[in-house]
Every structure is written in C-alpha cells, then in structure tokens.
Amino acid sequence: MTPPRPDLTARWARRSSVLAVFTAVHILSFALLLPRIIAGETYGDVILYRHWAFHGFSTGIWLGIDDAWVYPAAAMLPMIVSGLLGHQLYMLGWFLLCLVLNLTAVLALLTSSSTRYGWQAAYLWMSLTAILGPVAFSRVDGVTGPLVVVGLVLAAAYPVVASSVLSLATWIKVWPAAAVLALLMTAKARVRVLLAGLLVSGVIVGTAASRGGVGNVFGFLSTQGERGMQLEAPLATPGLWQAILAGATTVEFNAEIHTLEIRGSLAEPLAAWMDAFLCLAVASIALLMVAALKKGADRAELLATGTLAVVGALIVFNKVGSPQFMIWLVAVVSVGVALNGRRWIVPSALMVLIAVLTTLVYPIFYTQLHEALDPGVALLLSARNLLVVVVFAWAVRQLRLLRNNVPGTAPLTPLSHGPGGVGGSVGGTA
C-alpha cells in the first residue's frame, strides 16, 4: 500500500484543525445563545428581523418592495429563511443560517486554488468571528460578510459567479458594492461580470416591479440623508471628546432611529459633507486602481487591496459607526491574507485589536458610554476608530505602491486563475 504523500497529509491535518476551530467557535456561540433560543427570544437586531419577516408572512406586505425600507430589498431573504423554523425558534434559524454561510466561506478559503494561505486566513476569519460574536450572529452583516469572502475568493476562476454572489450581497446590505466596483475594475471579463450583476439586479427590481413597488426598491438610498453624526462614527471622535470635556458639542438621542448623535460645533456641517467626502475618496481610489492596472499590477492583489480601500472609505467617511461595520473589514482582510500571506500581517494584526476594542465597547461597556459618556470607554472607542483609519491608510498606501510598481507588492507566487478571472497582469477587457 502506497503511504500518503506528506504534503497531502499536512494539508488534511490543517483543514481538520481549521474545521475543529470552526466547530468550537460555533458551539460556544450556540451555548451563549441557547437560553434565549429556549425562551423564544432573540438577540440584538434579530428581534427586528423577526418582526419584519412575520409582518410579511401575516400581511403579505414586504418591506423593500411594497413599502420603503432602510435596507435593500434582498435583505428580506435571510430574514424569511430564518423564519422557516417558526416564530419561537427564529433565533435558532438565524444562527443556523450564519453557521452555514460561515462554513461556506471557510471551505472557499481552504479549497480554492488561488488561496495559497487559505488555512491561515480561515483561522483569522474564525478567530475574529468569535471575538465579534455579539454582532456576527445578530446583524445582517453576519450574512453579507461570508458572502463577500466567497465572492472575492471565486473572482479568480469564476468571475461571473463572483459577480452574482457579490451583487446579491449588495442587495442585502449596500457595502459589498465596494467589492463589485473593485471586481469590475480588475476583471478581464468586465462585460460578463457587469452582465451578471445586472441580471441579479434585474431579478430583484423585476420582482418589485411585478408588485408595483419599483419606487420602494430604491428607498434605502434616501433613508440616511437626514441623520446626524452618530456617536461612534470615526470622524465624530473629536466631537465626542468635546462633549465629554464640556466643550461646544452635546450628545442627543435620536428617537426615530434609536441612536446617539453628536450635535453642535462642526457636527452638523461635517455630517452634511460626509457624502461628498466619501465620493471623493472612492473616486481617488478608483483612479489609483486604474493607474495600477496600467502599470501591470497583479489583478488579484489589486482586487483585494482596492476592495479594502473602498470598504475603509465607507467606514471612515460615514455618519454611522456601528460595531457590525468591522465585519466588513474582517471579510476583506481575511481574503487578503489568503492571497498574500504575511504581507497582509499589518491589517490582520490591526483587525485583531479592532475586534477586541469593538467588543469591549459594544456590548460589554456600551451602557457606560451610552448613558454616562464614560471617558474610559470613549478612549477604547477612540483607539478603535484610529486603528480603522490606519487600516484604510494602509490600503491606500498599498494601492500607491501597486501604482508605482514597487517590487514586493505583487504576490509571492503565481496564482492559478481560470479564463476571464482577475489573475495575471495582462488581458483584454471583454
């Protein structure tokens, strides 16, 4: 009998250890949620998801299609799926959905031919999911995060499938549009990638049109316009400290959207300009990506780095600073590590710190911040926000290095890519 090859044995050992960690993380998360599941309760925003889903079940009126909604229309899909186990077991349904999607992301990282460092990335993904567990299993971002991981991993060999997955994720929560934009810019088969995204969008918009709700399907685009600078937003940090030190700002509760906002001083003008700052940042990132492509930058490297830069911009130049936004960064950084290994040690190490600080702020010490503006908790939040800005700056710097064709910014070894994928440094645009 021929003994197994050492490399195959090592590969299976690594995969088994990753799956063991995956199992442990989800058993622990399930154990923490079990009392609520048994009591028929939910956790975090899942209570809203259950209400919206069963409102649709009972009335036939679906938010995002029959009525305007804060989320894109497809966000109702995971909420409906979770409701298949019934009202009492809705939390269990949501947890199982997250488990399946997380497993899909881990398997994508482990088995793709383009992810040389997939097992390290899978460890990172699971570790950060465990740290961010309070939001990873209670926010819709916990659904879109693994979808983005899968989409970015598939981009090399299956760009059309990747575009479909990322487009669906965008119709669940807007932020995956960052990955769609980066994919459109880096894929050789841009026309097919664009058509796949349009097809997914067409199905969703067509479904709304069939029910007479075309206007509602885009309602999420206008729901954020009137809100102020949220307490936790990165660029609200100076205003937060002004409020703590009895300066020119105050913190007020917005009852309509149940959040704390900074008021006074430069808070209102800053909030009014945030969309303009974001557009300018995204346009600048796009120009850096175009320049890098012209210099022959590796497309897989550019896809991951460009996505991270745009996601960073979506967080830094945002009036909102919700803890679940860190899942966006975790998803992209995990893929970056899978493709590039230790060259992404900086953002991966920073993400560990960011995840720990995020969970310390919410939910552990959030009451102290929310009710008393505790300076110690504010310091934790400020440190988290600063590190997020550093991750964003790192991604932009990497784009500049790729644009300048600096040695050492391309992958260490060639990646295996299918036809029309994002691998390689040359190729047509159709």
ChimeraX attribute file (.defattr): number of C-alpha atoms within 10 A of each C-alpha:
attribute: neighborCount
match mode: 1-to-1
recipient: residues
	/A:1	3
	/A:2	4
	/A:3	6
	/A:4	9
	/A:5	9
	/A:6	9
	/A:7	9
	/A:8	10
	/A:9	12
	/A:10	12
	/A:11	14
	/A:12	12
	/A:13	12
	/A:14	15
	/A:15	19
	/A:16	12
	/A:17	14
	/A:18	22
	/A:19	20
	/A:20	11
	/A:21	16
	/A:22	22
	/A:23	15
	/A:24	14
	/A:25	19
	/A:26	21
	/A:27	12
	/A:28	13
	/A:29	18
	/A:30	17
	/A:31	12
	/A:32	13
	/A:33	19
	/A:34	15
	/A:35	12
	/A:36	16
	/A:37	20
	/A:38	13
	/A:39	10
	/A:40	15
	/A:41	18
	/A:42	23
	/A:43	16
	/A:44	13
	/A:45	13
	/A:46	21
	/A:47	14
	/A:48	13
	/A:49	25
	/A:50	22
	/A:51	14
	/A:52	17
	/A:53	25
	/A:54	18
	/A:55	14
	/A:56	16
	/A:57	13
	/A:58	8
	/A:59	8
	/A:60	11
	/A:61	15
	/A:62	20
	/A:63	24
	/A:64	24
	/A:65	27
	/A:66	20
	/A:67	15
	/A:68	22
	/A:69	20
	/A:70	16
	/A:71	21
	/A:72	24
	/A:73	28
	/A:74	21
	/A:75	25
	/A:76	22
	/A:77	12
	/A:78	19
	/A:79	23
	/A:80	20
	/A:81	14
	/A:82	25
	/A:83	23
	/A:84	13
	/A:85	14
	/A:86	14
	/A:87	16
	/A:88	17
	/A:89	19
	/A:90	26
	/A:91	29
	/A:92	23
	/A:93	22
	/A:94	28
	/A:95	22
	/A:96	16
	/A:97	19
	/A:98	26
	/A:99	21
	/A:100	13
	/A:101	20
	/A:102	25
	/A:103	18
	/A:104	16
	/A:105	24
	/A:106	25
	/A:107	18
	/A:108	22
	/A:109	30
	/A:110	24
	/A:111	14
	/A:112	17
	/A:113	17
	/A:114	23
	/A:115	25
	/A:116	22
	/A:117	19
	/A:118	28
	/A:119	23
	/A:120	19
	/A:121	27
	/A:122	28
	/A:123	19
	/A:124	24
	/A:125	27
	/A:126	26
	/A:127	17
	/A:128	24
	/A:129	24
	/A:130	20
	/A:131	19
	/A:132	27
	/A:133	21
	/A:134	21
	/A:135	26
	/A:136	23
	/A:137	29
	/A:138	22
	/A:139	22
	/A:140	23
	/A:141	25
	/A:142	27
	/A:143	25
	/A:144	29
	/A:145	29
	/A:146	28
	/A:147	25
	/A:148	29
	/A:149	30
	/A:150	26
	/A:151	29
	/A:152	31
	/A:153	28
	/A:154	26
	/A:155	27
	/A:156	30
	/A:157	20
	/A:158	19
	/A:159	29
	/A:160	25
	/A:161	18
	/A:162	28
	/A:163	29
	/A:164	22
	/A:165	24
	/A:166	30
	/A:167	27
	/A:168	23
	/A:169	27
	/A:170	25
	/A:171	22
	/A:172	22
	/A:173	22
	/A:174	18
	/A:175	22
	/A:176	27
	/A:177	20
	/A:178	22
	/A:179	28
	/A:180	26
	/A:181	19
	/A:182	24
	/A:183	32
	/A:184	21
	/A:185	22
	/A:186	28
	/A:187	28
	/A:188	25
	/A:189	21
	/A:190	22
	/A:191	14
	/A:192	19
	/A:193	27
	/A:194	20
	/A:195	15
	/A:196	20
	/A:197	23
	/A:198	15
	/A:199	14
	/A:200	18
	/A:201	18
	/A:202	14
	/A:203	11
	/A:204	19
	/A:205	20
	/A:206	15
	/A:207	16
	/A:208	20
	/A:209	17
	/A:210	10
	/A:211	10
	/A:212	13
	/A:213	21
	/A:214	20
	/A:215	15
	/A:216	21
	/A:217	27
	/A:218	19
	/A:219	20
	/A:220	18
	/A:221	15
	/A:222	11
	/A:223	13
	/A:224	12
	/A:225	12
	/A:226	8
	/A:227	17
	/A:228	23
	/A:229	28
	/A:230	27
	/A:231	28
	/A:232	25
	/A:233	23
	/A:234	25
	/A:235	26
	/A:236	28
	/A:237	22
	/A:238	15
	/A:239	24
	/A:240	28
	/A:241	19
	/A:242	18
	/A:243	18
	/A:244	17
	/A:245	11
	/A:246	10
	/A:247	13
	/A:248	14
	/A:249	20
	/A:250	18
	/A:251	20
	/A:252	14
	/A:253	15
	/A:254	13
	/A:255	8
	/A:256	7
	/A:257	9
	/A:258	8
	/A:259	18
	/A:260	18
	/A:261	23
	/A:262	27
	/A:263	23
	/A:264	15
	/A:265	14
	/A:266	14
	/A:267	23
	/A:268	14
	/A:269	12
	/A:270	17
	/A:271	24
	/A:272	16
	/A:273	12
	/A:274	17
	/A:275	16
	/A:276	12
	/A:277	16
	/A:278	18
	/A:279	14
	/A:280	13
	/A:281	20
	/A:282	21
	/A:283	13
	/A:284	14
	/A:285	22
	/A:286	19
	/A:287	14
	/A:288	23
	/A:289	26
	/A:290	17
	/A:291	18
	/A:292	23
	/A:293	20
	/A:294	13
	/A:295	15
	/A:296	17
	/A:297	28
	/A:298	23
	/A:299	28
	/A:300	29
	/A:301	24
	/A:302	30
	/A:303	28
	/A:304	25
	/A:305	27
	/A:306	30
	/A:307	27
	/A:308	29
	/A:309	28
	/A:310	28
	/A:311	24
	/A:312	28
	/A:313	24
	/A:314	22
	/A:315	25
	/A:316	24
	/A:317	23
	/A:318	21
	/A:319	28
	/A:320	24
	/A:321	20
	/A:322	17
	/A:323	21
	/A:324	24
	/A:325	21
	/A:326	25
	/A:327	25
	/A:328	23
	/A:329	25
	/A:330	27
	/A:331	26
	/A:332	27
	/A:333	28
	/A:334	29
	/A:335	31
	/A:336	32
	/A:337	26
	/A:338	25
	/A:339	26
	/A:340	24
	/A:341	20
	/A:342	13
	/A:343	16
	/A:344	19
	/A:345	14
	/A:346	13
	/A:347	25
	/A:348	24
	/A:349	12
	/A:350	15
	/A:351	24
	/A:352	17
	/A:353	16
	/A:354	28
	/A:355	25
	/A:356	16
	/A:357	23
	/A:358	27
	/A:359	19
	/A:360	17
	/A:361	24
	/A:362	20
	/A:363	14
	/A:364	12
	/A:365	17
	/A:366	18
	/A:367	14
	/A:368	15
	/A:369	18
	/A:370	17
	/A:371	9
	/A:372	11
	/A:373	18
	/A:374	15
	/A:375	15
	/A:376	13
	/A:377	22
	/A:378	23
	/A:379	15
	/A:380	18
	/A:381	25
	/A:382	22
	/A:383	18
	/A:384	24
	/A:385	24
	/A:386	17
	/A:387	19
	/A:388	24
	/A:389	19
	/A:390	16
	/A:391	23
	/A:392	23
	/A:393	15
	/A:394	19
	/A:395	24
	/A:396	24
	/A:397	15
	/A:398	19
	/A:399	27
	/A:400	17
	/A:401	18
	/A:402	26
	/A:403	22
	/A:404	16
	/A:405	19
	/A:406	12
	/A:407	8
	/A:408	10
	/A:409	19
	/A:410	21
	/A:411	16
	/A:412	12
	/A:413	9
	/A:414	12
	/A:415	17
	/A:416	15
	/A:417	18
	/A:418	16
	/A:419	12
	/A:420	22
	/A:421	26
	/A:422	31
	/A:423	27
	/A:424	19
	/A:425	19
	/A:426	15
	/A:427	14
	/A:428	9
	/A:429	14
	/A:430	11
